[in-house]
Amino acid sequence: MTQKKYFLPESEIPTHWYNIAADLPAPPPPPLHPGTQDPIGPEALAPLFPMELIKQEVSTERFVEIPKEVREVYRVWRPSPLIRATGLEKAIDTPARIYYKYEGVSPSGSHKPNTSVAQAYYNKQEGVQRIATETGAGQWGSSLAYACQMFGIESKVYMVKISYEQKPYRRSLMQVWGGSVVPSPSNDTNAGRAILEKDPNSNGSLGIAISEAVEDAAMREDTKYSLGSVLNHVLLHQTVIGLEAVKQMEMVGDYPDVVVGCAGGGSNAAGLMFPFLRDRLVSGSKTRFLAVEPASCPSLTKGEYRYDFGDTAGLTPLMKMYTLGHTFMPPGIHAGGLRYHAMAPLLCHLYSEGHIEARAYPQNPCFEAATLFAQTEGIVPAPESSHAIRGAIDEAIAARQDGASRVILFNLSGHGFLDLQAYDDYLAGNLVDDHYPEEKVREAMQDLPVIP
Ligand SMILES: *Cc1c(COP(=O)(O)O)cnc(C)c1O
């Protein structure tokens, strides 16, 4: 009988995050000022982020120490388990060995507290009393509210109005953790009031909510802003996933041939991949890395590698990313966390250099994979994570077809207990298969800034 679950003792919680910037053959293209289009220095970010996070954003130090206060909070759910998917392997009759790292064991049910806790800590250290952020379906908002609660700071979350009304439970989570949540557009900011004046019934959007949170942080001395994905420091914090997985794979005595992650802004995929990708960059390992995205929002597989804004309103610095255009509004699929028009610049850089592959799937095959996973492994996956499962299953099917053994490792980024409506829709046959909205992307790409 093979061992099923690989636990590390608490003493093995990593002491440092891994910064892949130290091992890149060439540095990624720098962020540019939205007005002047010159490369920006760290000082441009100072009104929004605490200094320590800005330093991490531009750091090329290979290992960054995890503060002991952050490790203390990580102890609640870290090290997270690595599990061999023996039930799934049997169901698809594959010679492949499939492992998954399970991040749904955190208090908010996803990988996001790995960074929210670190971010709240550095803000607290620098005397910040309040953090403002935006959230769509609420995964990030709830993770941030939890982290702020742990360090005794206030959180203010601008939640996209349609989700605030239709998905009340993550809002409740935020409130339980002391967060103050308003539907966006709100009356609390100029950006929100301007939208409401034009359209009192606006459903809101992530772009509007970002504008509100950024304005809130910029206007108040005691408040900073916080982002849950995309930025270098977020990816850095998430490497705690991969660092643990490296040790757990050693315990198993296996090494992955392919590492799979779902990709919205790219943080959980990068978090699992980067510590293994280091072996590829430094010692030439042949491991493949596969990012899986939704067919309706396929930034890596269909986007162009260009400078674009990080938000819909065009307020952020310009970053070079695979993008569908910052004004592109992806269709309302259930995997809300994957509806981002672009992708983390670090992940894009590695993709453009051929170190990472990407694939896109519509939502029905993903829910089919997630349901099979729940039936064989027991855990009900988040709709976002179902993309990684689909990718892993297809790798295992390919292994069966070439009769080769293959070691597959994927990240199960969260559980789906607050997404059961999506499963209801799937089981009732009501899920529309989203397809690539080519026309809308072409329109949005017209709005990209022209960089000489
Ligand atoms: C937010 C979220 C994602 C997508 O974000 P990334 O930055 O791409 O990781 C994926 N899975 C879950 C469960 C999420 O909550």
The ligand as an SDF file (V2000), in Angstrom:
LIG
                    3D

 15 15  0  0  0  0  0  0  0  0999 V2000
   -7.9150   33.8480   -6.2830 C   0  0  0  0  0  0  0  0  0  0  0  0
   -7.8410   32.4010   -6.5690 C   0  0  0  0  0  0  0  0  0  0  0  0
   -7.1430   31.8860   -7.7020 C   0  0  0  0  0  0  0  0  0  0  0  0
   -6.5300   32.7620   -8.7580 C   0  0  0  0  0  0  0  0  0  0  0  0
   -5.4970   33.6070   -8.3620 O   0  0  0  0  0  0  0  0  0  0  0  0
   -3.9700   33.3740   -8.7490 P   0  0  0  0  0  0  0  0  0  0  0  0
   -3.3000   34.6350   -8.3630 O   0  0  0  0  0  0  0  0  0  0  0  0
   -3.8850   33.0850  -10.2160 O   0  0  0  0  0  0  0  0  0  0  0  0
   -3.5110   32.2160   -7.9520 O   0  0  0  0  0  0  0  0  0  0  0  0
   -7.0550   30.5150   -7.8540 C   0  0  0  0  0  0  0  0  0  0  0  0
   -7.6280   29.6710   -6.9720 N   0  0  0  0  0  0  0  0  0  0  0  0
   -8.3060   30.1140   -5.8890 C   0  0  0  0  0  0  0  0  0  0  0  0
   -8.9210   29.1240   -4.9620 C   0  0  0  0  0  0  0  0  0  0  0  0
   -8.4310   31.4900   -5.6520 C   0  0  0  0  0  0  0  0  0  0  0  0
   -9.1080   31.9380   -4.5770 O   0  0  0  0  0  0  0  0  0  0  0  0
  1  2  1  0
  2  3  1  0
  2 14  2  0
  3  4  1  0
  3 10  2  0
  4  5  1  0
  5  6  1  0
  6  7  2  0
  6  8  1  0
  6  9  1  0
 10 11  1  0
 11 12  2  0
 12 13  1  0
 12 14  1  0
 14 15  1  0
M  END
$$$$
